[in-house]
């Protein structure tokens, strides 16, 4: 059975072939696989080659070793901490190239030492009721914001901002419009809050207006969207699309929550529906990808009555976001060296995205250059692509968790911003994996091209 399915006698070829047998049901849950030596003899390869393939299959949860009892098709994948929140496969081996995390390149984050050196010696505050935003940071935010927002606060990251916004504008059982595909933790958060998802399609310019218009007939309380560097597709919304969406939403009483998670490393112009409907918009700008995930800082703007409610609720929890961290952030946002480092990071990510898109298009995989750090690639079969890449030492995120309502198409998400080496070699591996699971490339589509 194995020799008939395996076309290439390489670790990735063997892993892909066995993966197809498992995914198609020809190898069933609980089936015992031949030993490494038996497969090596059948295929005419070394045991080490088969061992690498077995390790790749185990790393993506398709098979499991039970010691001397043998290796078996696994009953179920490794348990996830929350639904959809683990975007990459549960790997037992450390990949040589980690492209699943969606985190920034540490080497492209600004140096934090000088900012730390200028922080006060002691973490004091004159009153627990002090303003939630340092005055100097607030002034900078107002000057750099995409529209004249009424009020601002600082919270502990984009998801914290989203959670606290939803708590103020929704009630159990309310409907919320989400992008499809979108960011899996958004879906998990809505589930936790007892909110119903209304998935709407997105294209290379963001939410499709016709899809939003249809969703609005079901009276949602809120809309969650990503205006720039959409995760996972890397799409950024032009002002024309934002104006069109604002026209549909204006006067409906629906609150728009915008997650500008990539902020200053996005190459696209800053845009917000707040330019047209400011009384309905809560706008989030995160500094995790641009200045450092461990800063845990995001700015949230919106109508004063909503922001005041967020601030008051936080006083019964964390109280405020550390003013020492706010001081560091302000320093990073204004010091000439830090500003230059972030600008270079923005250009660096754009170069990597262009190099990847150009190489993939040359190899026959139609993709559009993405914004930010992630790219969204069409594949014939998601699991086969993941297995083949794992066998080559590359970890990516499967596309399935990013869909709020499922999809007939298959994708993988690749953190292109993490590629620092030979981009063409990575592109070749990705293009090959995109065709895994089918005899040819004719099934690949160009929806995101």
Secondary structure, 3 states (H helix, E strand, C coil): CHHHHCCCCCHHHHHHHHHHHHHCCCCCCCCECCCHHHHHHHHCCCHHHHHHHHHHHHHCCCEEECHHHCEEECCCCCCCCCCCCCCECCCCCCCCEECCCCCCCHHHCCCCHHHHHCCCCCCCCCCCCCCCCCHHHHHHHHHHCCCCCCEEEEECCHHHHHHHHHHHHCCCCCEEEEEECCCHHHHHHHHHCCCEEEEEEEECCEECHHHHHHHHCCCCCEEEECCCCCCCCCCCCCHHHHHHHHHHHCCCCCEEEEEECCHHHCCCCCCCCHHHHHHHEEEEEECHHHHCHHHCCEEEEECHHHHHHHHHHHCCCCCCCCHHHHHHHHHHHHCHHHHHHHHHHHHHHHHHHHHHHHHHHHCCCCCCCCCCCCEEEEECCHHHHHHHHHHCCEECEECHHHCCCCCCCEEEEECHHHCCCCHHHHHHHHHHHHCCCCCCCCCCCCCCC
